[in-house]
Amino acid sequence: VLQAGVHTSPGRSLEYGWWAYILGERTTPRFKQYSKIITIDGNLASGKGALAQKLADKLGMLYMPEADTFYLDRMTGEKEPLPRDFNGMCSLEKFYADPKAADGNSYRLQLWMYTMRLLQYSDAIEHLLTTGQGVILERSPFSDMVFLDAMFNQGYIRKECVNHYNEIKTISICEFLPPHLVLYIDQPAEEVQKKLKQSGKPHLQNVSLQYLKSVEDSYKKSFLPSIRETSELLVYDMTQVQDAERIVEDIEYLKFDKGPWPEQDDISYHHMRKLVQDKERVGSLTHIPVFLPEITIGAHDYDQKYYAYRALPGKNYARGYNADVGDKYIWLK
């Protein structure tokens, strides 16, 4: 089916190009009251996913669960997650078990997760602009820095890693508009740690209280003050967050007149759609030619992993994603 340049078929297959725009395809006519990007933020185990799902159901929005280290595998249609060698060469479980690991796992994880959040955010914007349906996410590349701050404050990563991350974020985040609305769930770090221990997951049993407090401090001292300049912000404690009806009412009262979204038109949306549907281009935004031991592998190791990846059986990749090593491979030097 071809309608105004938009190709539709089962799965993630909406395409958009210059001819679509020339032939009259426009974005703004699709927008309704809740054609928005909303992110739910908060510390670990604060109930972000449950709240996001409730709000999505009530507002008729799409809920995208939080991206993990294997997000790219799901979007490229892998039947099961590929080895970590092809997913950032990092491990969340190892981070919690040994956050100061000498092999640089902690920073590789942080950089890889920023890239995954950036890709997911581009997927969310693509869905919004293509269908008009709003999207609710758990966290975003805009709030990802709270974990970087916590890692550095706890001595898990070096200052050089912080500088590298900030440079990467500076040249990439500017290509995206911030969320229309950020909802922050305020839960004390002590309660977070208690929930993690009750979860029964082995890798969450020994998460440092100081690390959790650092995440909380970064949210309150850095992220929330900055995001309130460009996005609507609602803050709830653990009791208030249980009342989804009240939160919906609060959202209805918002004017959504902050930040760059009200200034957009069909021309800017056209260029935005061209960017977000090109996932190789989005991924390349996190590349800079800098030597950093934590994310650099030797030539022989790279060669081995390159051919190991190329030897994997062919897959049916979703549109915007493909089997090109430059798109799917490790995104490390």
TORKOL-4160 file (C-alpha; in steps of 0.2 Angstrom, whole numbers, padded with zeros to 4 digits, m for minus):
333
<pt num="1" X="0000" Y="0000" Z="0000"/>
<pt num="2" X="0007" Y="0017" Z="m0005"/>
<pt num="3" X="m0002" Y="0032" Z="0002"/>
<pt num="4" X="0007" Y="0049" Z="0000"/>
<pt num="5" X="0024" Y="0042" Z="0001"/>
<pt num="6" X="0020" Y="0032" Z="0017"/>
<pt num="7" X="0023" Y="0013" Z="0015"/>
<pt num="8" X="0014" Y="0002" Z="0026"/>
<pt num="9" X="0016" Y="m0017" Z="0030"/>
<pt num="10" X="0017" Y="m0028" Z="0045"/>
<pt num="11" X="0029" Y="m0023" Z="0058"/>
<pt num="12" X="0039" Y="m0007" Z="0059"/>
<pt num="13" X="0039" Y="m0002" Z="0041"/>
<pt num="14" X="0034" Y="0016" Z="0039"/>
<pt num="15" X="0044" Y="0025" Z="0027"/>
<pt num="16" X="0045" Y="0044" Z="0023"/>
<pt num="17" X="0055" Y="0053" Z="0010"/>
<pt num="18" X="0057" Y="0069" Z="0000"/>
<pt num="19" X="0044" Y="0063" Z="m0013"/>
<pt num="20" X="0031" Y="0061" Z="0001"/>
<pt num="21" X="0033" Y="0079" Z="0006"/>
<pt num="22" X="0033" Y="0085" Z="m0012"/>
<pt num="23" X="0017" Y="0076" Z="m0015"/>
<pt num="24" X="0008" Y="0084" Z="0000"/>
<pt num="25" X="0012" Y="0072" Z="0015"/>
<pt num="26" X="0012" Y="0083" Z="0031"/>
<pt num="27" X="0014" Y="0079" Z="0049"/>
<pt num="28" X="0004" Y="0092" Z="0058"/>
<pt num="29" X="m0014" Y="0086" Z="0052"/>
<pt num="30" X="m0011" Y="0070" Z="0062"/>
<pt num="31" X="m0008" Y="0079" Z="0079"/>
<pt num="32" X="m0021" Y="0077" Z="0092"/>
<pt num="33" X="m0022" Y="0082" Z="0111"/>
<pt num="34" X="m0010" Y="0069" Z="0116"/>
<pt num="35" X="0002" Y="0069" Z="0102"/>
<pt num="36" X="0016" Y="0071" Z="0114"/>
<pt num="37" X="0032" Y="0063" Z="0120"/>
<pt num="38" X="0031" Y="0060" Z="0139"/>
<pt num="39" X="0045" Y="0052" Z="0149"/>
<pt num="40" X="0044" Y="0044" Z="0166"/>
<pt num="41" X="0060" Y="0047" Z="0177"/>
<pt num="42" X="0065" Y="0042" Z="0194"/>
<pt num="43" X="0078" Y="0031" Z="0203"/>
<pt num="44" X="0079" Y="0012" Z="0201"/>
<pt num="45" X="0063" Y="0002" Z="0206"/>
<pt num="46" X="0052" Y="0017" Z="0208"/>
<pt num="47" X="0037" Y="0011" Z="0198"/>
<pt num="48" X="0041" Y="0020" Z="0181"/>
<pt num="49" X="0035" Y="0006" Z="0170"/>
<pt num="50" X="0019" Y="0003" Z="0179"/>
<pt num="51" X="0014" Y="0021" Z="0179"/>
<pt num="52" X="0019" Y="0023" Z="0161"/>
<pt num="53" X="0008" Y="0008" Z="0156"/>
<pt num="54" X="m0007" Y="0015" Z="0165"/>
<pt num="55" X="m0005" Y="0033" Z="0158"/>
<pt num="56" X="m0003" Y="0026" Z="0140"/>
<pt num="57" X="m0019" Y="0016" Z="0142"/>
<pt num="58" X="m0029" Y="0031" Z="0149"/>
<pt num="59" X="m0022" Y="0043" Z="0136"/>
<pt num="60" X="m0022" Y="0032" Z="0121"/>
<pt num="61" X="m0003" Y="0033" Z="0119"/>
<pt num="62" X="0010" Y="0020" Z="0115"/>
<pt num="63" X="0021" Y="0014" Z="0129"/>
<pt num="64" X="0039" Y="0010" Z="0125"/>
<pt num="65" X="0047" Y="0000" Z="0140"/>
<pt num="66" X="0064" Y="0006" Z="0145"/>
<pt num="67" X="0078" Y="0002" Z="0133"/>
<pt num="68" X="0091" Y="m0011" Z="0139"/>
<pt num="69" X="0108" Y="m0016" Z="0132"/>
<pt num="70" X="0099" Y="m0028" Z="0120"/>
<pt num="71" X="0087" Y="m0015" Z="0113"/>
<pt num="72" X="0096" Y="m0015" Z="0096"/>
<pt num="73" X="0093" Y="m0034" Z="0094"/>
<pt num="74" X="0075" Y="m0032" Z="0097"/>
<pt num="75" X="0073" Y="m0018" Z="0084"/>
<pt num="76" X="0083" Y="m0028" Z="0071"/>
<pt num="77" X="0072" Y="m0043" Z="0073"/>
<pt num="78" X="0084" Y="m0055" Z="0082"/>
<pt num="79" X="0075" Y="m0071" Z="0088"/>
<pt num="80" X="0086" Y="m0070" Z="0104"/>
<pt num="81" X="0099" Y="m0058" Z="0110"/>
<pt num="82" X="0116" Y="m0059" Z="0102"/>
<pt num="83" X="0132" Y="m0061" Z="0112"/>
<pt num="84" X="0138" Y="m0046" Z="0122"/>
<pt num="85" X="0153" Y="m0044" Z="0110"/>
<pt num="86" X="0140" Y="m0037" Z="0098"/>
<pt num="87" X="0130" Y="m0027" Z="0111"/>
<pt num="88" X="0143" Y="m0014" Z="0117"/>
<pt num="89" X="0154" Y="m0027" Z="0125"/>
<pt num="90" X="0147" Y="m0023" Z="0142"/>
<pt num="91" X="0136" Y="m0031" Z="0156"/>
<pt num="92" X="0124" Y="m0023" Z="0168"/>
<pt num="93" X="0125" Y="m0038" Z="0179"/>
<pt num="94" X="0144" Y="m0036" Z="0180"/>
<pt num="95" X="0142" Y="m0017" Z="0183"/>
<pt num="96" X="0132" Y="m0020" Z="0199"/>
<pt num="97" X="0144" Y="m0034" Z="0204"/>
<pt num="98" X="0160" Y="m0025" Z="0201"/>
<pt num="99" X="0157" Y="m0007" Z="0197"/>
<pt num="100" X="0176" Y="m0003" Z="0198"/>
<pt num="101" X="0181" Y="m0017" Z="0186"/>
<pt num="102" X="0198" Y="m0013" Z="0178"/>
<pt num="103" X="0192" Y="m0018" Z="0160"/>
<pt num="104" X="0181" Y="m0002" Z="0159"/>
<pt num="105" X="0165" Y="m0011" Z="0159"/>
<pt num="106" X="0156" Y="0003" Z="0168"/>
<pt num="107" X="0159" Y="0017" Z="0155"/>
<pt num="108" X="0156" Y="0005" Z="0141"/>
<pt num="109" X="0139" Y="0002" Z="0149"/>
<pt num="110" X="0136" Y="0020" Z="0151"/>
<pt num="111" X="0140" Y="0025" Z="0133"/>
<pt num="112" X="0131" Y="0010" Z="0126"/>
<pt num="113" X="0115" Y="0014" Z="0136"/>
<pt num="114" X="0116" Y="0032" Z="0130"/>
<pt num="115" X="0116" Y="0026" Z="0112"/>
<pt num="116" X="0102" Y="0014" Z="0115"/>
<pt num="117" X="0092" Y="0028" Z="0123"/>
<pt num="118" X="0095" Y="0039" Z="0108"/>
<pt num="119" X="0090" Y="0026" Z="0096"/>
<pt num="120" X="0074" Y="0022" Z="0106"/>
<pt num="121" X="0070" Y="0041" Z="0107"/>
<pt num="122" X="0072" Y="0042" Z="0088"/>
<pt num="123" X="0060" Y="0028" Z="0087"/>
<pt num="124" X="0048" Y="0037" Z="0098"/>
<pt num="125" X="0049" Y="0053" Z="0088"/>
<pt num="126" X="0047" Y="0043" Z="0072"/>
<pt num="127" X="0031" Y="0035" Z="0078"/>
<pt num="128" X="0024" Y="0051" Z="0084"/>
<pt num="129" X="0027" Y="0061" Z="0068"/>
<pt num="130" X="0022" Y="0046" Z="0057"/>
<pt num="131" X="0006" Y="0041" Z="0066"/>
<pt num="132" X="0001" Y="0056" Z="0077"/>
<pt num="133" X="0000" Y="0044" Z="0092"/>
<pt num="134" X="0010" Y="0050" Z="0107"/>
<pt num="135" X="0023" Y="0040" Z="0116"/>
<pt num="136" X="0027" Y="0037" Z="0134"/>
<pt num="137" X="0045" Y="0032" Z="0138"/>
<pt num="138" X="0055" Y="0027" Z="0154"/>
<pt num="139" X="0069" Y="0039" Z="0154"/>
<pt num="140" X="0077" Y="0047" Z="0139"/>
<pt num="141" X="0094" Y="0052" Z="0133"/>
<pt num="142" X="0091" Y="0069" Z="0141"/>
<pt num="143" X="0091" Y="0061" Z="0158"/>
<pt num="144" X="0104" Y="0047" Z="0155"/>
<pt num="145" X="0117" Y="0058" Z="0163"/>
<pt num="146" X="0111" Y="0055" Z="0180"/>
<pt num="147" X="0120" Y="0038" Z="0180"/>
<pt num="148" X="0136" Y="0046" Z="0173"/>
<pt num="149" X="0136" Y="0058" Z="0187"/>
<pt num="150" X="0133" Y="0044" Z="0200"/>
<pt num="151" X="0147" Y="0033" Z="0192"/>
<pt num="152" X="0159" Y="0047" Z="0193"/>
<pt num="153" X="0155" Y="0053" Z="0210"/>
<pt num="154" X="0157" Y="0035" Z="0217"/>
<pt num="155" X="0174" Y="0033" Z="0208"/>
<pt num="156" X="0168" Y="0020" Z="0195"/>
<pt num="157" X="0174" Y="0030" Z="0180"/>
<pt num="158" X="0188" Y="0042" Z="0176"/>
<pt num="159" X="0186" Y="0061" Z="0172"/>
<pt num="160" X="0192" Y="0057" Z="0155"/>
<pt num="161" X="0176" Y="0046" Z="0152"/>
<pt num="162" X="0165" Y="0060" Z="0159"/>
<pt num="163" X="0173" Y="0072" Z="0146"/>
<pt num="164" X="0171" Y="0060" Z="0132"/>
<pt num="165" X="0152" Y="0057" Z="0137"/>
<pt num="166" X="0149" Y="0076" Z="0138"/>
<pt num="167" X="0157" Y="0079" Z="0121"/>
<pt num="168" X="0146" Y="0065" Z="0113"/>
<pt num="169" X="0130" Y="0071" Z="0121"/>
<pt num="170" X="0134" Y="0089" Z="0116"/>
<pt num="171" X="0135" Y="0084" Z="0097"/>
<pt num="172" X="0120" Y="0072" Z="0097"/>
<pt num="173" X="0107" Y="0078" Z="0109"/>
<pt num="174" X="0105" Y="0095" Z="0100"/>
<pt num="175" X="0098" Y="0085" Z="0085"/>
<pt num="176" X="0082" Y="0081" Z="0095"/>
<pt num="177" X="0068" Y="0090" Z="0104"/>
<pt num="178" X="0066" Y="0087" Z="0122"/>
<pt num="179" X="0051" Y="0078" Z="0129"/>
<pt num="180" X="0035" Y="0088" Z="0130"/>
<pt num="181" X="0032" Y="0082" Z="0148"/>
<pt num="182" X="0043" Y="0074" Z="0161"/>
<pt num="183" X="0035" Y="0065" Z="0176"/>
<pt num="184" X="0047" Y="0062" Z="0190"/>
<pt num="185" X="0044" Y="0049" Z="0204"/>
<pt num="186" X="0052" Y="0055" Z="0220"/>
<pt num="187" X="0057" Y="0040" Z="0230"/>
<pt num="188" X="0071" Y="0040" Z="0244"/>
<pt num="189" X="0086" Y="0030" Z="0240"/>
<pt num="190" X="0084" Y="0020" Z="0256"/>
<pt num="191" X="0067" Y="0014" Z="0250"/>
<pt num="192" X="0074" Y="0010" Z="0232"/>
<pt num="193" X="0088" Y="m0001" Z="0240"/>
<pt num="194" X="0075" Y="m0010" Z="0250"/>
<pt num="195" X="0065" Y="m0013" Z="0235"/>
<pt num="196" X="0080" Y="m0020" Z="0225"/>
<pt num="197" X="0084" Y="m0032" Z="0239"/>
<pt num="198" X="0066" Y="m0038" Z="0239"/>
<pt num="199" X="0066" Y="m0040" Z="0220"/>
<pt num="200" X="0075" Y="m0057" Z="0221"/>
<pt num="201" X="0087" Y="m0053" Z="0207"/>
<pt num="202" X="0105" Y="m0058" Z="0212"/>
<pt num="203" X="0113" Y="m0043" Z="0203"/>
<pt num="204" X="0103" Y="m0031" Z="0212"/>
<pt num="205" X="0106" Y="m0037" Z="0230"/>
<pt num="206" X="0122" Y="m0027" Z="0233"/>
<pt num="207" X="0118" Y="m0010" Z="0224"/>
<pt num="208" X="0127" Y="0003" Z="0234"/>
<pt num="209" X="0116" Y="0015" Z="0244"/>
<pt num="210" X="0128" Y="0029" Z="0240"/>
<pt num="211" X="0127" Y="0026" Z="0222"/>
<pt num="212" X="0108" Y="0026" Z="0223"/>
<pt num="213" X="0109" Y="0043" Z="0233"/>
<pt num="214" X="0121" Y="0050" Z="0219"/>
<pt num="215" X="0108" Y="0046" Z="0206"/>
<pt num="216" X="0094" Y="0054" Z="0216"/>
<pt num="217" X="0105" Y="0070" Z="0219"/>
<pt num="218" X="0109" Y="0071" Z="0201"/>
<pt num="219" X="0091" Y="0070" Z="0196"/>
<pt num="220" X="0087" Y="0084" Z="0209"/>
<pt num="221" X="0102" Y="0095" Z="0207"/>
<pt num="222" X="0106" Y="0094" Z="0188"/>
<pt num="223" X="0092" Y="0086" Z="0177"/>
<pt num="224" X="0076" Y="0092" Z="0185"/>
<pt num="225" X="0082" Y="0111" Z="0185"/>
<pt num="226" X="0088" Y="0110" Z="0167"/>
<pt num="227" X="0073" Y="0100" Z="0160"/>
<pt num="228" X="0060" Y="0112" Z="0168"/>
<pt num="229" X="0067" Y="0126" Z="0156"/>
<pt num="230" X="0061" Y="0116" Z="0140"/>
<pt num="231" X="0048" Y="0104" Z="0146"/>
<pt num="232" X="0033" Y="0103" Z="0157"/>
<pt num="233" X="0038" Y="0095" Z="0173"/>
<pt num="234" X="0027" Y="0085" Z="0186"/>
<pt num="235" X="0034" Y="0078" Z="0202"/>
<pt num="236" X="0025" Y="0065" Z="0213"/>
<pt num="237" X="0030" Y="0055" Z="0228"/>
<pt num="238" X="0026" Y="0036" Z="0230"/>
<pt num="239" X="0009" Y="0039" Z="0237"/>
<pt num="240" X="0003" Y="0052" Z="0224"/>
<pt num="241" X="0010" Y="0041" Z="0210"/>
<pt num="242" X="m0003" Y="0027" Z="0214"/>
<pt num="243" X="m0017" Y="0039" Z="0208"/>
<pt num="244" X="m0016" Y="0038" Z="0190"/>
<pt num="245" X="m0033" Y="0047" Z="0188"/>
<pt num="246" X="m0026" Y="0063" Z="0197"/>
<pt num="247" X="m0010" Y="0062" Z="0186"/>
<pt num="248" X="m0021" Y="0062" Z="0170"/>
<pt num="249" X="m0031" Y="0077" Z="0177"/>
<pt num="250" X="m0014" Y="0086" Z="0180"/>
<pt num="251" X="m0008" Y="0083" Z="0163"/>
<pt num="252" X="m0025" Y="0089" Z="0156"/>
<pt num="253" X="m0022" Y="0106" Z="0164"/>
<pt num="254" X="m0004" Y="0108" Z="0156"/>
<pt num="255" X="m0003" Y="0121" Z="0142"/>
<pt num="256" X="0012" Y="0113" Z="0134"/>
<pt num="257" X="0019" Y="0130" Z="0128"/>
<pt num="258" X="0037" Y="0127" Z="0134"/>
<pt num="259" X="0052" Y="0123" Z="0124"/>
<pt num="260" X="0055" Y="0121" Z="0105"/>
<pt num="261" X="0039" Y="0110" Z="0101"/>
<pt num="262" X="0027" Y="0125" Z="0099"/>
<pt num="263" X="0039" Y="0133" Z="0086"/>
<pt num="264" X="0039" Y="0118" Z="0075"/>
<pt num="265" X="0030" Y="0117" Z="0058"/>
<pt num="266" X="0029" Y="0105" Z="0044"/>
<pt num="267" X="0045" Y="0110" Z="0036"/>
<pt num="268" X="0055" Y="0106" Z="0052"/>
<pt num="269" X="0045" Y="0090" Z="0055"/>
<pt num="270" X="0050" Y="0085" Z="0038"/>
<pt num="271" X="0068" Y="0086" Z="0042"/>
<pt num="272" X="0066" Y="0078" Z="0059"/>
<pt num="273" X="0057" Y="0063" Z="0051"/>
<pt num="274" X="0071" Y="0061" Z="0039"/>
<pt num="275" X="0084" Y="0060" Z="0053"/>
<pt num="276" X="0074" Y="0049" Z="0065"/>
<pt num="277" X="0070" Y="0036" Z="0052"/>
<pt num="278" X="0089" Y="0034" Z="0048"/>
<pt num="279" X="0095" Y="0024" Z="0062"/>
<pt num="280" X="0113" Y="0023" Z="0055"/>
<pt num="281" X="0114" Y="0042" Z="0055"/>
<pt num="282" X="0107" Y="0043" Z="0073"/>
<pt num="283" X="0120" Y="0030" Z="0079"/>
<pt num="284" X="0134" Y="0039" Z="0070"/>
<pt num="285" X="0130" Y="0054" Z="0081"/>
<pt num="286" X="0139" Y="0045" Z="0096"/>
<pt num="287" X="0155" Y="0043" Z="0086"/>
<pt num="288" X="0170" Y="0054" Z="0088"/>
<pt num="289" X="0188" Y="0050" Z="0084"/>
<pt num="290" X="0195" Y="0050" Z="0101"/>
<pt num="291" X="0207" Y="0037" Z="0110"/>
<pt num="292" X="0199" Y="0031" Z="0126"/>
<pt num="293" X="0205" Y="0014" Z="0133"/>
<pt num="294" X="0188" Y="0010" Z="0140"/>
<pt num="295" X="0180" Y="0009" Z="0123"/>
<pt num="296" X="0194" Y="0005" Z="0112"/>
<pt num="297" X="0199" Y="m0012" Z="0106"/>
<pt num="298" X="0215" Y="m0018" Z="0096"/>
<pt num="299" X="0215" Y="m0021" Z="0078"/>
<pt num="300" X="0217" Y="m0040" Z="0079"/>
<pt num="301" X="0202" Y="m0041" Z="0092"/>
<pt num="302" X="0192" Y="m0030" Z="0081"/>
<pt num="303" X="0196" Y="m0040" Z="0066"/>
<pt num="304" X="0190" Y="m0056" Z="0075"/>
<pt num="305" X="0174" Y="m0049" Z="0081"/>
<pt num="306" X="0170" Y="m0041" Z="0064"/>
<pt num="307" X="0171" Y="m0057" Z="0055"/>
<pt num="308" X="0162" Y="m0066" Z="0068"/>
<pt num="309" X="0148" Y="m0054" Z="0066"/>
<pt num="310" X="0148" Y="m0055" Z="0048"/>
<pt num="311" X="0147" Y="m0074" Z="0049"/>
<pt num="312" X="0130" Y="m0073" Z="0058"/>
<pt num="313" X="0115" Y="m0079" Z="0048"/>
<pt num="314" X="0105" Y="m0066" Z="0039"/>
<pt num="315" X="0091" Y="m0058" Z="0047"/>
<pt num="316" X="0075" Y="m0048" Z="0042"/>
<pt num="317" X="0079" Y="m0031" Z="0049"/>
<pt num="318" X="0066" Y="m0018" Z="0053"/>
<pt num="319" X="0066" Y="m0002" Z="0041"/>
<pt num="320" X="0079" Y="0010" Z="0047"/>
<pt num="321" X="0090" Y="m0004" Z="0054"/>
<pt num="322" X="0100" Y="m0015" Z="0043"/>
<pt num="323" X="0114" Y="m0028" Z="0044"/>
<pt num="324" X="0128" Y="m0016" Z="0039"/>
<pt num="325" X="0142" Y="m0018" Z="0052"/>
<pt num="326" X="0143" Y="0001" Z="0053"/>
<pt num="327" X="0125" Y="0001" Z="0059"/>
<pt num="328" X="0123" Y="m0015" Z="0069"/>
<pt num="329" X="0140" Y="m0018" Z="0076"/>
<pt num="330" X="0148" Y="m0012" Z="0092"/>
<pt num="331" X="0149" Y="0007" Z="0090"/>
<pt num="332" X="0166" Y="0006" Z="0098"/>
<pt num="333" X="0183" Y="0012" Z="0090"/>
